[in-house]
Amino acid sequence: MRNPVIDSVWEQIRHLEMGGAAAAQAKLQEVVSIGRAIHAAHGEQVANEIMDYGLIETALYRCRQIQDHELNGIGYDELQIFYRYATSAMSRAQTVIDTHYAELGL
C-alpha cells in the first residue's frame, strides 16, 4: 500500500489515554474508505473478503468506545483484544491489497 494503515498513529490505538481514541477514530475512517474503494472497484464480495466482513471496522469502533468509557465494565484487557484483532486482520488485508489489488493505488 502507498500509505500503510498500520503506522505510528495506529500504534496509539492500544492506549486508553494518550490520544488512543483520536487514533482509533482516524484509522476507523481510513479503514472505511479503503473498504469503499475496494467495493467500488471489485464489488461487495471482494471487499468483504479483504476487509474481514466489517470486523476490522467493528474492532476499531469498540476500541474507541472503550477509550471513551462508553462500555461499562470493560477496559484495558478488552481494548487489547480488539486492538490486536484489528491489527492482525488489517495486516492481512494490507498484504492482500499489495499482492492482488495494487492497481487501486491504496
N, CA, C and O of each residue as an XYZ file, in Angstrom:
424
protein
N       0.846     -1.178      0.000
C       0.000      0.000      0.000
C       0.892      1.240      0.000
O       1.947      1.261      0.633
N       0.452      2.269     -0.717
C       1.217      3.515     -0.755
C       1.363      4.091      0.644
O       2.445      4.522      1.044
N       0.272      4.093      1.371
C       0.265      4.605      2.744
C      -0.274      3.510      3.656
O      -1.487      3.398      3.835
N       0.606      2.705      4.231
C       0.134      1.624      5.099
C      -0.765      2.145      6.221
O      -0.490      3.182      6.825
N      -1.820      1.420      6.480
C      -2.760      1.807      7.534
C      -2.111      1.623      8.903
O      -2.283      2.449      9.800
N      -1.374      0.547      9.049
C      -0.710      0.274     10.325
C       0.587      1.077     10.354
O       1.559      0.759      9.669
N       0.567      2.111     11.160
C       1.693      3.035     11.249
C       1.798      3.551     12.683
O       1.213      2.961     13.591
N       2.518      4.620     12.894
C       2.701      5.145     14.255
C       1.391      5.645     14.859
O       1.215      5.578     16.076
N       0.479      6.141     14.042
C      -0.835      6.559     14.558
C      -1.608      5.324     15.007
O      -2.214      5.322     16.079
N      -1.588      4.275     14.189
C      -2.276      3.029     14.535
C      -1.786      2.514     15.885
O      -2.586      2.050     16.698
N      -0.500      2.591     16.127
C       0.085      2.092     17.373
C      -0.489      2.794     18.607
O      -0.494      2.211     19.692
N      -0.966      4.014     18.466
C      -1.545      4.757     19.590
C      -2.888      4.186     20.037
O      -3.320      4.432     21.163
N      -3.542      3.435     19.173
C      -4.864      2.884     19.490
C      -4.809      2.007     20.736
O      -5.797      1.918     21.464
N      -3.699      1.371     20.990
C      -3.607      0.441     22.118
C      -3.709      1.124     23.481
O      -3.865      0.443     24.494
N      -3.625      2.448     23.527
C      -3.629      3.185     24.786
C      -5.035      3.651     25.172
O      -5.795      4.133     24.332
N      -5.363      3.499     26.452
C      -6.641      4.017     26.943
C      -6.662      5.540     26.893
O      -7.699      6.151     26.635
N      -5.535      6.127     27.136
C      -5.394      7.588     27.111
C      -4.381      7.935     26.023
O      -4.202      7.164     25.081
N      -3.740      9.047     26.137
C      -2.648      9.460     25.254
C      -3.019      9.430     23.770
O      -2.226      8.976     22.945
N      -4.195      9.901     23.431
C      -4.574     10.001     22.029
C      -5.111      8.740     21.402
O      -5.302      8.687     20.187
N      -5.359      7.723     22.204
C      -5.853      6.461     21.664
C      -7.180      6.583     20.948
O      -7.357      6.014     19.870
N      -8.120      7.319     21.532
C      -9.447      7.459     20.923
C      -9.372      8.213     19.603
O     -10.036      7.836     18.638
N      -8.578      9.266     19.550
C      -8.432     10.034     18.306
C      -7.791      9.169     17.223
O      -8.189      9.228     16.060
N      -6.806      8.372     17.605
C      -6.156      7.478     16.647
C      -7.142      6.432     16.140
O      -7.188      6.149     14.943
N      -7.931      5.857     17.046
C      -8.917      4.853     16.647
C      -9.930      5.446     15.678
O     -10.284      4.809     14.686
N     -10.397      6.649     15.954
C     -11.372      7.295     15.076
C     -10.767      7.582     13.704
O     -11.408      7.342     12.681
N      -9.543      8.092     13.676
C      -8.882      8.396     12.400
C      -8.679      7.129     11.572
O      -8.924      7.125     10.366
N      -8.238      6.073     12.212
C      -7.983      4.829     11.490
C      -9.282      4.141     11.091
O      -9.337      3.478     10.055
N     -10.321      4.288     11.895
C     -11.626      3.757     11.519
C     -12.082      4.399     10.215
O     -12.537      3.702      9.308
N     -11.966      5.702     10.112
C     -12.354      6.402      8.886
C     -11.513      5.935      7.698
O     -12.030      5.777      6.592
N     -10.236      5.718      7.925
C      -9.345      5.251      6.863
C      -9.731      3.845      6.399
O      -9.758      3.569      5.199
N     -10.027      2.968      7.342
C     -10.421      1.600      7.010
C     -11.737      1.598      6.233
O     -11.883      0.849      5.268
N     -12.685      2.421      6.642
C     -13.959      2.532      5.923
C     -13.707      2.987      4.484
O     -14.296      2.441      3.552
N     -12.847      3.972      4.300
C     -12.536      4.481      2.957
C     -11.904      3.406      2.080
O     -12.231      3.291      0.899
N     -11.014      2.630      2.651
C     -10.377      1.548      1.897
C     -11.421      0.517      1.482
O     -11.440      0.074      0.334
N     -12.277      0.140      2.406
C     -13.335     -0.813      2.090
C     -14.242     -0.314      0.976
O     -14.628     -1.079      0.092
N     -14.577      0.954      1.020
C     -15.426      1.537     -0.031
C     -14.721      1.539     -1.384
O     -15.344      1.268     -2.410
N     -13.433      1.841     -1.390
C     -12.677      1.849     -2.648
C     -12.620      0.451     -3.260
O     -12.776      0.290     -4.471
N     -12.398     -0.547     -2.427
C     -12.364     -1.924     -2.921
C     -13.742     -2.323     -3.427
O     -13.862     -2.942     -4.485
N     -14.771     -1.974     -2.685
C     -16.145     -2.283     -3.083
C     -16.473     -1.657     -4.431
O     -17.060     -2.309     -5.295
N     -16.099     -0.402     -4.614
C     -16.395      0.303     -5.866
C     -15.673     -0.332     -7.056
O     -16.222     -0.395     -8.156
N     -14.456     -0.798     -6.838
C     -13.657     -1.344     -7.933
C     -13.914     -2.825     -8.209
O     -13.856     -3.263     -9.358
N     -14.198     -3.594     -7.157
C     -14.265     -5.049     -7.320
C     -15.519     -5.699     -6.742
O     -15.674     -6.917     -6.829
N     -16.400     -4.921     -6.162
C     -17.648     -5.469     -5.664
C     -17.639     -5.809     -4.184
O     -16.601     -5.827     -3.522
N     -18.838     -6.076     -3.697
C     -19.046     -6.314     -2.271
C     -18.336     -7.563     -1.765
O     -17.734     -7.543     -0.691
N     -18.403     -8.646     -2.530
C     -17.810     -9.902     -2.064
C     -16.302     -9.766     -1.853
O     -15.776    -10.222     -0.838
N     -15.616     -9.150     -2.792
C     -14.165     -8.969     -2.668
C     -13.855     -8.062     -1.481
O     -12.953     -8.348     -0.694
N     -14.607     -6.969     -1.356
C     -14.395     -6.052     -0.227
C     -14.610     -6.769      1.097
O     -13.831     -6.592      2.035
N     -15.659     -7.574      1.179
C     -15.928     -8.311      2.416
C     -14.805     -9.286      2.749
O     -14.390     -9.393      3.903
N     -14.322     -9.987      1.746
C     -13.262    -10.961      1.994
C     -11.973    -10.284      2.447
O     -11.304    -10.768      3.360
N     -11.628     -9.180      1.820
C     -10.385     -8.493      2.186
C     -10.509     -7.823      3.545
O      -9.607     -7.918      4.377
N     -11.633     -7.144      3.768
C     -11.803     -6.344      4.987
C     -12.496     -7.131      6.101
O     -13.020     -6.546      7.049
N     -12.496     -8.434      5.982
C     -12.996     -9.352      7.009
C     -14.438     -9.058      7.418
O     -14.779     -9.039      8.600
N     -15.275     -8.830      6.400
C     -16.716     -8.658      6.594
C     -17.066     -7.570      7.613
O     -18.026     -7.703      8.372
N     -16.284     -6.506      7.619
C     -16.561     -5.377      8.502
C     -16.056     -5.533      9.924
O     -16.253     -4.639     10.747
N     -15.413     -6.642     10.230
C     -14.966     -6.870     11.605
C     -13.793     -5.984     12.007
O     -13.623     -5.688     13.190
N     -12.986     -5.560     11.045
C     -11.902     -4.626     11.377
C     -12.516     -3.312     11.844
O     -12.087     -2.736     12.844
N     -13.526     -2.845     11.110
C     -14.225     -1.615     11.498
C     -14.848     -1.762     12.883
O     -14.734     -0.871     13.724
N     -15.503     -2.889     13.107
C     -16.151     -3.119     14.396
C     -15.133     -3.107     15.531
O     -15.380     -2.512     16.580
N     -14.000     -3.756     15.331
C     -12.970     -3.792     16.375
C     -12.439     -2.396     16.676
O     -12.244     -2.049     17.841
N     -12.202     -1.594     15.646
C     -11.729     -0.223     15.871
C     -12.786      0.617     16.571
O     -12.466      1.434     17.434
N     -14.042      0.415     16.200
C     -15.141      1.131     16.849
C     -15.213      0.759     18.328
O     -15.406      1.629     19.178
N     -15.059     -0.515     18.637
C     -15.070     -0.958     20.038
C     -13.882     -0.370     20.800
O     -14.022      0.011     21.962
N     -12.726     -0.294     20.162
C     -11.573      0.347     20.811
C     -11.934      1.766     21.215
O     -11.680      2.184     22.344
N     -12.523      2.497     20.292
C     -12.880      3.877     20.580
C     -13.924      3.965     21.683
O     -13.845      4.850     22.536
N     -14.894      3.070     21.681
C     -15.901      3.060     22.743
C     -15.258      2.803     24.106
O     -15.615      3.447     25.092
N     -14.329      1.883     24.164
C     -13.638      1.589     25.420
C     -12.838      2.802     25.868
O     -12.866      3.161     27.045
N     -12.134      3.430     24.958
C     -11.329      4.609     25.289
C     -12.196      5.775     25.757
O     -11.776      6.570     26.598
N     -13.399      5.872     25.211
C     -14.329      6.939     25.599
C     -15.187      6.552     26.799
O     -16.083      7.301     27.191
N     -14.916      5.384     27.383
C     -15.629      4.889     28.571
C     -17.131      4.764     28.318
O     -17.940      5.034     29.206
N     -17.496      4.354     27.105
C     -18.900      4.167     26.745
C     -19.418      2.783     27.126
O     -20.629      2.574     27.189
N     -18.532      1.854     27.377
C     -18.923      0.484     27.679
C     -18.556      0.166     29.121
O     -17.379      0.034     29.456
N     -19.556      0.046     29.961
C     -19.329     -0.210     31.382
C     -18.766     -1.607     31.603
O     -19.186     -2.575     30.969
N     -17.816     -1.688     32.509
C     -17.305     -2.980     32.930
C     -16.202     -3.560     32.071
O     -15.693     -4.640     32.372
N     -15.825     -2.879     31.022
C     -14.698     -3.378     30.242
C     -13.658     -2.272     30.104
O     -13.985     -1.085     30.098
N     -12.419     -2.681     29.994
C     -11.349     -1.685     29.981
C     -10.130     -2.143     29.212
O     -10.225     -2.583     28.066
N      -8.992     -2.035     29.854
C      -7.706     -2.239     29.196
C      -7.581     -3.607     28.510
O      -7.156     -3.681     27.357
N      -7.943     -4.675     29.202
C      -7.779     -6.013     28.620
C      -8.594     -6.165     27.344
O      -8.102     -6.689     26.344
N      -9.834     -5.709     27.381
C     -10.692     -5.806     26.205
C     -10.182     -4.906     25.078
O     -10.262     -5.263     23.902
N      -9.663     -3.744     25.447
C      -9.066     -2.856     24.446
C      -7.946     -3.586     23.713
O      -7.841     -3.503     22.489
N      -7.114     -4.297     24.461
C      -6.006     -5.017     23.844
C      -6.495     -6.128     22.922
O      -5.908     -6.361     21.865
N      -7.561     -6.811     23.314
C      -8.116     -7.878     22.473
C      -8.608     -7.307     21.150
O      -8.266     -7.821     20.086
N      -9.412     -6.243     21.211
C      -9.923     -5.630     19.982
C      -8.787     -5.044     19.149
O      -8.776     -5.184     17.926
N      -7.833     -4.391     19.805
C      -6.692     -3.790     19.105
C      -5.874     -4.865     18.382
O      -5.522     -4.701     17.214
N      -5.579     -5.948     19.071
C      -4.753     -6.996     18.472
C      -5.467     -7.685     17.316
O      -4.845     -8.023     16.309
N      -6.776     -7.893     17.462
C      -7.522     -8.465     16.337
C      -7.473     -7.518     15.135
O      -7.158     -7.938     14.022
N      -7.786     -6.238     15.367
C      -7.803     -5.262     14.272
C      -6.440     -5.180     13.601
O      -6.357     -5.093     12.376
N      -5.377     -5.207     14.388
C      -4.024     -5.128     13.839
C      -3.710     -6.350     12.982
O      -3.183     -6.219     11.877
N      -4.029     -7.516     13.482
C      -3.772     -8.744     12.739
C      -4.580     -8.782     11.439
O      -4.039     -9.087     10.376
N      -5.866     -8.474     11.530
C      -6.734     -8.516     10.352
C      -6.342     -7.452      9.331
O      -6.363     -7.714      8.128
N      -5.986     -6.259      9.794
C      -5.603     -5.200      8.860
C      -4.262     -5.510      8.223
O      -4.034     -5.157      7.066
N      -3.381     -6.156      8.948
C      -2.102     -6.571      8.372
C      -2.330     -7.557      7.231
O      -1.709     -7.445      6.174
N      -3.216     -8.518      7.445
C      -3.559     -9.471      6.380
C      -4.180     -8.743      5.196
O      -3.845     -9.026      4.046
N      -5.088     -7.800      5.474
C      -5.745     -7.046      4.403
C      -4.726     -6.253      3.591
O      -4.798     -6.220      2.363
N      -3.784     -5.619      4.269
C      -2.749     -4.854      3.562
C      -1.941     -5.760      2.642
O      -1.619     -5.374      1.519
N      -1.612     -6.959      3.109
C      -0.852     -7.902      2.295
C      -1.638     -8.302      1.054
O      -1.083     -8.344     -0.044
N      -2.919     -8.596      1.217
C      -3.761     -8.969      0.073
C      -3.871     -7.808     -0.909
O      -3.767     -8.002     -2.121
N      -4.079     -6.613     -0.392
C      -4.183     -5.436     -1.260
C      -2.885     -5.240     -2.030
O      -2.911     -5.013     -3.240
N      -1.759     -5.323     -1.347
C      -0.460     -5.148     -2.007
C      -0.200     -6.220     -3.062
O       0.363     -5.938     -4.120
N      -0.610     -7.439     -2.769
C      -0.328     -8.566     -3.650
C      -1.264     -8.636     -4.851
O      -0.824     -8.920     -5.965
N      -2.550     -8.378     -4.631
C      -3.542     -8.624     -5.678
C      -4.275     -7.387     -6.193
O      -4.885     -7.432     -7.261
N      -4.223     -6.295     -5.453
C      -5.020     -5.125     -5.834
C      -4.209     -3.837     -5.812
O      -4.733     -2.774     -5.479
N      -2.944     -3.929     -6.162
C      -2.066     -2.756     -6.159
C      -2.558     -1.674     -7.114
O      -2.282     -0.491     -6.914
N      -3.290     -2.082     -8.154
C      -3.786     -1.108     -9.134
C      -4.751     -0.091     -8.530
O      -5.012      0.949     -9.133
N      -5.276     -0.383     -7.354
C      -6.184      0.563     -6.697
C      -5.441      1.778     -6.154
O      -6.054      2.810     -5.879
N      -4.146      1.663     -6.003
C      -3.351      2.784     -5.524
C      -3.605      3.151     -4.079
O      -3.430      4.301     -3.678
N      -4.018      2.171     -3.301
C      -4.288      2.423     -1.891
C      -2.978      2.419     -1.141
O      -2.962      2.612      0.075
